[in-house]
Amino acid sequence: MRENESYTPRSMDQVLGCMIGGAVGDALGYAVEFMSYDSIVKEYGERGITRYRLDRHGVAEISDDTQMSLFTAAGILLGMTRGQMRGIMGRIDTYCHWTYLDWLHTQEWKSRHEDARVDSWLMDVSELYAQRAPGNTCLSALRSLEAGKEVRNNSCGCGGVMRTAPMALLSELHGYADGDKLYCDMCASEAARLTHEHPLGFIPSAILNDMLMQILEDDGRRLEDYVAEALQRLPEIVSREDEGKKYGDLWPDEIRKQGRLLGKALELAATDIEDHYAIESIGGGWTGHEALAIAVYSAARHRGSFEDAVVSCVNHSGDSDSTGAICGNIMGALLGRSAIPACFIDSLELRNVIEEIATGPVYRVHHQRIRSLRHSREEALEHEILRT
């Protein structure tokens, strides 16, 4: 594993923007996730919700979307730490298996159990034990994994793609697989596939990962170009879970369906139709392919303004926090953290934790925290921390 030494202040701003931006979109949309568009307008005014609904402590609460994104990042860092400490590591997405189980425990317990297997220092963050409408598919799938059973569902829900962004950011930041997009796209897809078995539940993660990796290369192309290139690469991904067959051979119909919906989203973004009507014609965002398409629509329609894009993407009668999170990931990567208004950053729950896990120095922090955890638990390192 090597550190990517090509990162500039601009690209680090993009990395922070993507992670913080996702949390911003999540927190803004979480307040209206289960409301109809008419109800949102009635409560918040003609533009819908444009500022956070704060809790009694003045905090904008994140949902399970950002929680699971953090545990995705923790899984990547776990694998990288293993590589540094032992000189060997598995495929990067396989470590998310263990850190997602950490997240499951935060949703089932009120605090960390002394005898619990712990793979992430996030288990020491008390705020992450809050239940924020966790998805039933994620919960049931992870319970099966914990019991050593095969995950069996046909879910194409958005619970996979909503947590994907760290795969592109941290893999790129540390030069994982030398930036091989096909391989990294597969890893992002398989991380989503841990819980969502339908192709439209995990191939959106491959597309989003590819788009974000392209954006971080900062070649100044249009969003439409990033989408087109990701879709072109998608059929060529080799599935390591399906006898080495390519995605295009395994799921041609689903790939075409996702491509058509993304094409529709980009076409709508070039029209004068009102945002909520356009989004309604794409879908509710409850499925992975719809959530990604809605996020792409808002990002393309409001490509110069983080605020306008995210506000557009949460004000509809669907899965507002997930579409907002994905749109925030895209816009934050495109424009950087510096383009996110202070009003969205200052009161954001767990902002410091999000920034810590997103930045380059977090690798060394993670390494030191594991060493500290080993010191406190002595012989637990091999069995508890680095077991794969």
Secondary structure, DSSP 8 states (H G I E B T S, - for coil): ----TT--HHHHHHHHHHHHHHHHHHHHHHTTTT--HHHHHHHH-TT---S----TTS-B---HHHHHHHHHHHHHHHHHHHHHHHS----TTHHHHHHHHHHHHHHH-SS--TTS----GGGG-GGGGS-----HHHHHHHHHHHTT--------BTTTGGG-HHHHHHHHHTTGGGG-HHHHHHHHHHHHHTT--SHHHHHHHHHHHHHHHHHHT-----HHHHHHHHHHHGGG-B-TTTTT-BHHHH-HHHHHHHHHHHHHHHHHHTS---HHHHHHHH--S-BHHHHHHHHHHHHHHTTT-HHHHHHHHHSSSS-HHHHHHHHHHHHHHHH-GGGS-HHHHTTBTTHHHHHHHHSTTHHHHHHHHHHHHHHHHTTHIIIIIS--
